[in-house]
Amino acid sequence: MPLPGSGQLSISDIATEFSVTLSNVALNATLGTYASKSAGATTAISDFYGLSALTEYVGGSLEASGKSACEIEEPEETYYHNGSGTDPAVGDTVYTNSSGTTTLGAGHHLYVDASENRDSIQTNSSGVITGITACR
């Protein structure tokens, strides 16, 4: 769930959102990368307002089969995953909203990565990615 957009915000709140251990946390060194700060830039707690540990990506609509997902011309749906990488991976949970409160559900959807590789992503009823198959 994203951090609040205003009001009280603590280092503990930020560490919890990004799954960072609280011992020896430093805003610049430990958490600054999450606030998109470059090395050496000063990071303030206010830089974290509204941020989320979820990663946004564009995918195709939910389809009944991988074949149907691969036939989608261009993905236009915005999804969010909780994995550590830029691209969704097996084991990640997919959400339909940035707050991470609504999972995608069971089915297949198209995902096109930065290298323009087209994949069918299969999710179970809990929104967990159970398989990724390259479209042919």
ABEGO torsion letter per residue (X at the ends): XBBBABEBBBAAAAAAAAGBBABGBBAAAAAAAAAGBBBGBBBBAAAABGBBABBBBBBBBBBABAAAAAABABBABBBBBABABABBBBGBBBBABAAGABBAEBEBBBBBBAAGBBBBBBBBAAGBBABBBBBX
